[in-house]
Amino acid sequence: MSILSEFKQFAMRGNVIDLAVGVVIGSAFGKIVSSMVDNIIMPPLGVLINNVDFKDLGIVISAADPVTNKPAVVFGYGAFLQTCLDFLIIAFAIFMLVRLINKLSPKAEEKPAAPKGPSQEELLTQIRDLLKAESKATPAKAATKKK
């Protein structure tokens, strides 16, 4: 089998195509939720905390030097906090979407449980008893045939 035909077989598998579709839709959904966070949720939250933008929060470790054009070194914890908040909101939005889909999808009917049969121990006991009964009956039959 040539490498091209193997690649075609691999690429046309259902799992690969499903994964590709999931990545594209997930990326688009991520952009929608990021826009919601940046444009709808964060502005009112910023007003509540005195117009502080999380992305601007940071600690200056070394000030900028205009003589050498050296930029300031800033420990930008605000951008990290913003990214974590974005993640939490996106995760919650996806959770709510999956929850809604699960409620709307038809529930699978529960199959009745199969009737329980005898346990393995009970079956072995029955086999043993049958073999004992058969072995006791066999010598009697042999004795009656000889007469």
C-alpha distance (Angstrom), angle and dihedral (degrees) to the residues before:
residue distance angle dihedral
M1 . . .
S2 3.80 . .
I3 3.77 121.8 .
L4 3.83 91.7 -114.0
S5 3.79 93.4 54.6
E6 3.82 90.4 46.6
F7 3.81 90.1 50.9
K8 3.81 91.1 48.1
Q9 3.80 90.5 50.8
F10 3.83 90.2 48.8
A11 3.81 94.7 46.3
M12 3.78 94.1 47.6
R13 3.79 95.2 54.0
G14 3.77 112.8 117.3
N15 3.80 94.2 -121.7
V16 3.80 94.3 57.3
I17 3.79 93.5 48.4
D18 3.81 91.8 45.6
L19 3.79 89.7 50.6
A20 3.81 91.8 49.9
V21 3.80 91.6 50.4
G22 3.81 90.2 47.5
V23 3.80 92.1 51.8
V24 3.82 92.8 49.5
I25 3.81 93.6 46.9
G26 3.81 91.4 43.1
S27 3.79 90.9 52.1
A28 3.80 91.8 50.5
F29 3.81 91.4 46.3
G30 3.81 89.7 48.8
K31 3.81 90.1 54.9
I32 3.79 90.9 50.6
V33 3.79 92.9 50.2
S34 3.83 92.1 43.9
S35 3.79 89.1 53.6
M36 3.79 89.5 49.1
V37 3.80 90.5 51.7
D38 3.82 95.4 45.1
N39 3.80 98.3 40.9
I40 3.80 106.8 27.6
I41 3.81 111.5 23.2
M42 3.81 103.8 32.8
P43 3.86 99.8 50.9
P44 3.84 94.3 59.9
L45 3.79 89.9 40.9
G46 3.80 88.9 51.7
V47 3.81 90.3 52.7
L48 3.79 90.0 51.8
I49 3.80 91.0 54.3
N50 3.84 95.8 44.7
N51 3.82 98.4 -89.7
V52 3.78 94.0 -60.8
D53 3.79 111.7 158.0
F54 3.78 110.1 -146.2
K55 3.79 90.7 -144.4
D56 3.81 90.4 62.1
L57 3.80 95.5 52.4
G58 3.77 113.9 108.6
I59 3.77 147.0 120.6
V60 3.81 118.4 -107.9
I61 3.79 107.9 -130.5
S62 3.81 96.4 176.3
A63 3.81 124.8 12.3
A64 3.78 121.6 -127.9
D65 3.81 115.8 -91.8
P66 3.82 111.0 -142.6
V67 3.82 92.3 -169.2
T68 3.80 95.3 60.7
N69 3.84 95.2 25.3
K70 3.77 88.1 -122.2
P71 3.85 109.8 160.5
A72 3.78 122.5 -130.6
V73 3.78 118.0 -92.1
V74 3.78 108.3 -131.5
F75 3.80 129.9 -175.7
G76 3.81 95.1 -140.0
Y77 3.78 103.6 -160.7
G78 3.81 90.6 153.5
A79 3.80 93.8 69.2
F80 3.80 88.6 50.7
L81 3.82 91.1 50.3
Q82 3.81 89.9 48.7
T83 3.80 91.2 51.2
C84 3.82 91.3 48.9
L85 3.81 90.8 49.2
D86 3.81 90.3 48.7
F87 3.80 89.7 51.2
L88 3.80 93.0 50.0
I89 3.79 92.4 49.4
I90 3.82 92.6 46.2
A91 3.81 91.3 47.7
F92 3.81 90.8 49.4
A93 3.82 91.5 48.1
I94 3.81 91.2 50.8
F95 3.81 90.2 47.0
M96 3.81 90.6 52.7
L97 3.82 91.0 47.5
V98 3.81 92.8 50.7
R99 3.80 90.0 45.7
L100 3.80 90.6 52.7
I101 3.81 91.9 48.0
N102 3.81 90.7 49.9
K103 3.81 90.9 51.8
L104 3.80 92.7 48.4
S105 3.80 96.5 45.6
P106 3.80 116.6 87.7
K107 3.75 114.3 -100.2
A108 3.77 117.5 -117.9
E109 3.77 113.3 -113.6
E110 3.74 113.2 -112.9
K111 3.76 112.1 -119.0
P112 3.76 115.0 -132.0
A113 3.75 113.0 -105.8
A114 3.77 115.2 -98.5
P115 3.78 112.0 -105.2
K116 3.74 111.1 -96.8
G117 3.75 115.2 -113.7
P118 3.75 128.3 -162.5
S119 3.77 117.4 -57.4
Q120 3.77 122.3 -107.2
E121 3.80 89.4 -104.2
E122 3.81 92.2 53.6
L123 3.82 91.5 49.1
L124 3.80 91.9 50.4
T125 3.81 90.2 48.8
Q126 3.81 90.8 51.8
I127 3.82 91.5 48.9
R128 3.81 90.8 49.7
D129 3.82 92.0 49.7
L130 3.82 91.6 48.4
L131 3.79 91.5 50.1
K132 3.83 90.9 49.1
A133 3.78 91.6 49.7
E134 3.80 91.4 47.7
S135 3.81 93.6 48.4
K136 3.83 91.3 50.9
A137 3.81 91.8 49.0
T138 3.80 95.1 47.2
P139 3.85 98.8 64.6
A140 3.82 91.5 48.5
K141 3.79 91.2 53.5
A142 3.80 91.0 49.7
A143 3.81 91.8 51.3
T144 3.81 93.4 50.1
K145 3.82 92.2 50.9
K146 3.85 92.5 55.6
K147 3.81 93.6 57.5
